[in-house]
Amino acid sequence: MKKSGSEATSAGQRLVERARYLDKEGRASIPLSLLLVLLFEMRGYVAAIISLTFAEDRTRLLKLFYTSSEQFGLMLLVGLPALIVLLATTFAGEDERNWANVLMRFAQPLLLLSLIVDATLILWMFIEQHGAFSFGRAGIIFGWFICGWYLVNSRRWRFYRRHLASRY
């Protein structure tokens, strides 16, 4: 049963969100936290780009992060939904409809699915290393929990996604 005035309250909340998250022209800027989440999920791509800067031996840096080429390939596949969402945030139009606005409706499930697959790979790496502790793995697990929390609980991410998807 709804309380009286709940529609007015939700309309008021929407007005406050619009005032908080939109600029003077009524455009939503991409949240910085979302960019950090996307970079975390695309860490395979980031490592590949950084490894291109080493002229002598490009595989040396990749061997520091990934023990096999299969792990690197899997990380590229895990980062693919994040790359697609990053492209969608770049091409989403607030004035006209396009494919990126449609994709923003599915951005949340895509990123969460990518995180679940990433958790499976992290668990597999942990088992493969026989539970050996390293600060790098601990940082990846901590980053994974922060990204999951952000994607589920962030009001700004929810508003940004709905704002771009509502242009559909």
C-alpha positions as CSV (number, residue, x, y, z in Angstrom):
1,M,0.0,0.0,0.0
2,K,1.4,3.4,-1.0
3,K,1.6,6.2,1.4
4,S,-0.1,9.4,0.4
5,G,2.2,11.8,-1.2
6,S,4.7,9.2,-2.3
7,E,4.4,10.2,-6.0
8,A,5.1,13.8,-5.0
9,T,8.1,12.7,-3.0
10,S,9.5,10.6,-5.9
11,A,8.9,13.5,-8.3
12,G,10.8,15.7,-5.8
13,Q,13.6,13.2,-5.6
14,R,13.8,13.1,-9.4
15,L,14.0,16.9,-9.5
16,V,16.8,17.0,-6.9
17,E,18.7,14.3,-8.8
18,R,18.3,16.3,-12.1
19,A,19.6,19.4,-10.4
20,R,22.5,17.6,-8.8
21,Y,23.8,15.5,-11.7
22,L,23.1,17.7,-14.8
23,D,25.0,20.8,-15.8
24,K,23.4,24.1,-16.8
25,E,22.6,22.9,-20.4
26,G,20.9,19.8,-19.0
27,R,23.6,17.3,-20.0
28,A,24.9,14.5,-17.9
29,S,28.6,14.1,-17.6
30,I,30.1,10.6,-17.2
31,P,30.8,9.9,-13.5
32,L,34.5,9.7,-12.7
33,S,33.9,6.6,-10.6
34,L,32.3,4.8,-13.6
35,L,35.5,5.5,-15.6
36,L,37.6,4.0,-12.8
37,V,35.3,0.9,-12.8
38,L,35.6,0.6,-16.5
39,L,39.4,0.9,-16.4
40,F,39.5,-1.8,-13.7
41,E,37.4,-4.1,-15.8
42,M,39.5,-3.3,-18.9
43,R,42.8,-3.9,-17.1
44,G,43.8,-6.4,-19.8
45,Y,43.5,-3.7,-22.4
46,V,45.3,-1.2,-20.2
47,A,48.2,-3.7,-19.7
48,A,48.3,-4.3,-23.5
49,I,48.5,-0.6,-24.3
50,I,51.2,0.0,-21.7
51,S,53.2,-3.0,-23.0
52,L,53.3,-1.3,-26.4
53,T,55.5,1.4,-24.9
54,F,58.3,-1.1,-24.4
55,A,60.2,-1.2,-27.6
56,E,62.7,-4.0,-26.7
57,D,60.4,-6.8,-25.4
58,R,56.7,-6.1,-25.4
59,T,55.8,-9.4,-23.7
60,R,58.0,-8.7,-20.7
61,L,55.4,-6.5,-19.0
62,L,52.5,-8.8,-19.8
63,K,54.4,-11.7,-18.2
64,L,54.5,-9.7,-14.9
65,F,50.7,-9.6,-14.8
66,Y,49.6,-12.8,-16.6
67,T,51.4,-16.1,-16.3
68,S,50.1,-17.4,-19.6
69,S,48.7,-16.1,-22.8
70,E,45.4,-17.8,-22.1
71,Q,45.0,-15.7,-19.0
72,F,45.7,-12.5,-21.0
73,G,43.2,-13.6,-23.7
74,L,40.5,-14.3,-21.0
75,M,41.1,-10.9,-19.5
76,L,40.6,-9.3,-22.9
77,L,37.3,-11.1,-23.2
78,V,36.3,-10.1,-19.6
79,G,37.0,-6.5,-20.5
80,L,35.0,-6.5,-23.7
81,P,31.7,-5.6,-22.1
82,A,33.4,-2.7,-20.3
83,L,34.9,-1.5,-23.6
84,I,31.5,-1.7,-25.2
85,V,29.9,0.3,-22.4
86,L,32.7,2.9,-22.6
87,L,32.1,3.3,-26.3
88,A,28.3,3.6,-25.6
89,T,28.9,6.4,-23.0
90,T,31.1,8.1,-25.6
91,F,28.5,7.9,-28.5
92,A,25.3,8.2,-26.5
93,G,23.5,11.3,-27.7
94,E,21.3,13.4,-25.4
95,D,19.7,15.2,-28.4
96,E,19.1,12.3,-30.8
97,R,18.5,8.6,-30.5
98,N,21.2,6.1,-31.5
99,W,22.5,2.6,-30.8
100,A,24.4,3.8,-27.7
101,N,21.3,5.0,-25.9
102,V,19.7,1.6,-26.5
103,L,22.8,-0.1,-25.1
104,M,22.7,2.0,-22.0
105,R,19.6,0.1,-20.9
106,F,21.7,-3.1,-20.8
107,A,24.9,-1.5,-19.4
108,Q,24.3,-2.6,-15.8
109,P,23.7,-6.3,-16.5
110,L,26.7,-6.3,-19.0
111,L,29.0,-4.9,-16.4
112,L,27.8,-7.1,-13.6
113,L,28.1,-10.2,-15.8
114,S,31.6,-9.1,-16.6
115,L,32.4,-8.8,-12.9
116,I,31.0,-12.3,-12.2
117,V,33.2,-13.8,-14.9
118,D,36.1,-11.8,-13.6
119,A,35.4,-13.2,-10.1
120,T,35.5,-16.7,-11.5
121,L,38.9,-16.0,-13.1
122,I,40.2,-14.5,-9.9
123,L,39.1,-17.6,-8.0
124,W,40.7,-19.8,-10.7
125,M,44.0,-17.9,-10.4
126,F,43.9,-18.1,-6.6
127,I,43.4,-21.9,-6.8
128,E,46.1,-22.2,-9.5
129,Q,48.6,-20.4,-7.2
130,H,47.6,-22.7,-4.3
131,G,46.3,-19.7,-2.2
132,A,49.7,-17.9,-2.2
133,F,49.2,-14.3,-1.0
134,S,50.4,-11.3,-2.9
135,F,49.5,-7.7,-2.6
136,G,48.7,-7.5,-6.3
137,R,46.0,-10.3,-6.0
138,A,44.7,-8.7,-2.8
139,G,44.4,-5.4,-4.6
140,I,42.5,-7.0,-7.4
141,I,40.1,-8.7,-5.1
142,F,39.6,-5.4,-3.1
143,G,39.0,-3.5,-6.4
144,W,36.5,-6.2,-7.5
145,F,34.5,-5.7,-4.4
146,I,34.5,-1.9,-4.7
147,C,33.5,-2.1,-8.4
148,G,30.6,-4.5,-7.5
149,W,29.5,-2.2,-4.7
150,Y,29.6,0.8,-7.0
151,L,27.6,-0.8,-9.8
152,V,24.9,-2.0,-7.5
153,N,24.6,1.1,-5.1
154,S,25.7,4.2,-6.9
155,R,22.9,6.8,-7.4
156,R,24.8,8.8,-9.9
157,W,25.6,5.7,-12.1
158,R,21.9,4.8,-11.9
159,F,20.8,8.3,-12.8
160,Y,23.4,8.6,-15.6
161,R,22.3,5.2,-17.1
162,R,18.6,6.0,-16.9
163,H,19.1,9.5,-18.2
164,L,20.9,8.3,-21.4
165,A,18.5,5.3,-21.8
166,S,15.4,7.5,-21.5
167,R,16.5,9.2,-24.7
168,Y,15.6,6.0,-26.5
